[in-house]
Amino acid sequence: MSAQPKTSPTVMSTNALSHLPPPSGKRIAVHVKPAAERALRQGHPWVFDQAIRKQRSPQGYTAQPGDLAVIFDSKNRFLAVGLYDPDSPIRVKVLQHRDQAAINRAWFTDTLRAAHDRRQPLAHDPATNAYRLVHGENDHLPGLIVDRYANTWVMKLYTAAWLPHLPDVIAGLRRVQPFERLVLRASRDLVAQIAPYGLADGQVLIGDDLAGPVRFQENGLHFAADVAHGHKTGFFFDQRDNRAQVRAYAATLPDAPRVLDVFAYSGGFSVYAAAGGAQAVTSLDASAPALEAAQANFALNQHDPNVRATAHHTITGDAFAELERLHAARQTFDMVIVDPPSFAKSAAEVDRALAAYTRLTCHALAVLRPGGTFVMASCSSRIAADVFFATITEAAAQHRPLTELQRTGHALDHPIGFPEGAYLKCLFAVAP
């Protein structure tokens, strides 16, 4: 059974938010260009600086991060309201479209409760107590992420516009569902901006100090994550359903299957493959600390007889070079999983990313046994799903044409609310 949050009161770290500026109460009037009008009417959550044709602040006032921006169309009709960020090319992060609303503690609480309600199947799953609670723009809270790790919640900020509103957001979180600890994470660009307010990336805002990685449960398996310093918030919940699929496919492989997990990070896919019955699992990653975490996650699952029976090996190194080395050494596997980081963070990187997916496909198939299962994922929103799948199948066709098993996308706790919000895609296939 998963551990549910205790209902005992939580305690804010002394003066943790005492230096934050309160909401100014000022309103910035923003008039946008026709293309932005059309996007806003369709529910898009961003207004870029270049989309603003006119902007007006109260006389003598300089707009600050977190001020409310009220957006109007060409006929001075209300379009939306959002958080103003003068330091970002995404000048306004939209909170509310079409209907006017007071953006206050009650609004944040209601919006957080709606996000929580969307995840009720996960909240009531006794085998899982970790998942994404708030998925930024897709839950109408742009630039804000909240992940649950058992009784520890991790809030990650991607814009300083949230700083004046943190007390209201935290109050809303506490009303929606009790928790014992809240950890603050900040994007790389934001770390310097929060420092003058006495805040730091990885700081505990509520509850006891961290004593190491936080343990949690996912689909009956146990993991631990470094929520203070790990990538994103410490673990990648978006791949939860795909990990479950790997466990299911591993159970269908021939006797004594061997699995290779490329870009393994802390071993999520590796542990699931072992739970599915893999005789041996090799986790490959460039980060030695990540592979140490993978070893620790295997140790947490020794209660599972399949995991206990699995030989776990690790390889530290560049994925491309190590795949070539494994091929040269004539090593093969019954399942190869490739889950790379985002190769295309900008439009200029798309062609290079597609070339990397092509190379990885060829390298992975070179070490996959005939009839083996191939799993390939992408987390780049810059690359559309149809382009990604076409790239993989075309690369494979040159050597070993794939028979597709399934294509997957976003899990329940990672809803898609606008086109750029669709980033995750994964292919499961068999190679002859």
Secondary structure, DSSP 8 states (H G I E B T S, - for coil): -------S---B-TTTTTTS------EEEEEE-HHHHHHHHTT--EEEGGGEEEEE-STT----TT-EEEEE-TTS-EEEEEEE-TTSSEEEEEEEESS----SHHHHHHHHHHHHHHTHHHHT-TT--EEEEEEGGGGT-TTEEEEEETTEEEEEES-GGGGGGHHHHHHHHHHHS--SEEEEEE-GGGHHHHGGGT--TTEEEESS---SSEEEEETTEEEEE-TTTSSTTSS-GGGHHHHHHHHHHHTTS-SS-EEEEET-TTTHHHHHHHHTT-SEEEEEES-HHHHHHHHHHHHHTTTSHHHHH-EEEEEES-HHHHHHHHHHTT--EEEEEE----S-SSGGGHHHHHHHHHHHHHHHHHTEEEEEEEEEEE--TTS-HHHHHHHHHHHHHTTS--EEEEEE---TTS---SGGG---EEEEEEE-
